[in-house]
């Protein structure tokens, strides 16, 4: 799974879940290392501006109050 696909899948998981997603769940889902999970979360938060928050147990989630976050659209050209 490439980085862009992991970012989109992470966004879907965080958007659809009611509870935080743990590091171990993401490692199993993406079949990747812990470092890759952290890089993916950081990129979603820092580069794409997603409101990703973490809890004390090390899980990540989107806050439920306010407007729902959507990823920016992609433009392809030939």
C-alpha positions in Angstrom: 0.0 0.0 0.0 1.5 3.3 -1.0 1.5 6.5 1.1 -1.4 8.2 -0.6 -3.6 5.2 -0.2 -2.7 4.9 3.5 -3.6 8.6 4.0 -7.1 8.2 2.3 -7.8 5.0 4.3 -6.7 6.6 7.6 -9.1 9.5 6.8 -11.9 7.1 6.2 -11.2 5.2 9.4 -11.1 8.4 11.5 -14.2 9.8 9.9 -16.3 6.6 10.3 -15.2 5.5 13.8 -16.9 6.7 17.0 -13.8 5.8 19.1 -10.1 6.4 18.7 -8.1 4.1 16.4 -5.0 2.7 18.1 -1.5 2.4 16.7 -1.8 -1.4 16.8 -5.0 -1.3 14.8 -3.5 0.9 12.2 -0.3 -1.3 12.0 -2.5 -4.3 11.3 -4.8 -2.6 8.9 -2.1 -1.0 6.8 0.4 -3.9 7.3 3.2 -1.5 8.1 5.6 -0.5 10.9 5.0 1.8 13.8 7.1 4.5 12.2 5.0 4.4 9.0 1.8 4.8 11.1 3.3 7.9 12.8 4.4 9.4 9.4 1.0 8.8 7.9 -0.8 10.5 10.8 1.7 13.4 10.8 1.2 13.9 7.1 -2.6 13.9 7.4 -2.4 16.4 10.2 0.4 18.7 9.2 0.3 18.7 5.4 -3.4 18.2 4.7 -4.6 20.1 7.8 -6.8 17.4 9.2 -8.0 18.0 12.8 -6.4 14.7 14.1 -6.3 14.5 17.9 -4.8 11.9 20.2 -5.9 10.5 23.5 -3.8 9.3 26.5 -3.8 5.7 25.3 -2.2 6.6 22.0 -5.2 6.4 19.8 -6.2 9.0 17.1 -9.6 10.5 16.3 -11.4 13.4 14.6 -13.2 15.6 17.1 -17.0 15.3 16.7 -18.0 18.9 17.3 -18.0 21.4 14.5 -17.8 20.9 10.8 -16.7 17.6 9.4 -13.3 17.6 7.7 -12.9 16.5 4.1 -9.7 15.9 2.2 -9.0 18.3 -0.6 -9.8 17.1 -4.1 -7.2 15.7 -6.5 -6.5 17.0 -9.9 -5.0 14.8 -12.6 -3.7 15.9 -15.9 -2.1 14.2 -18.9 
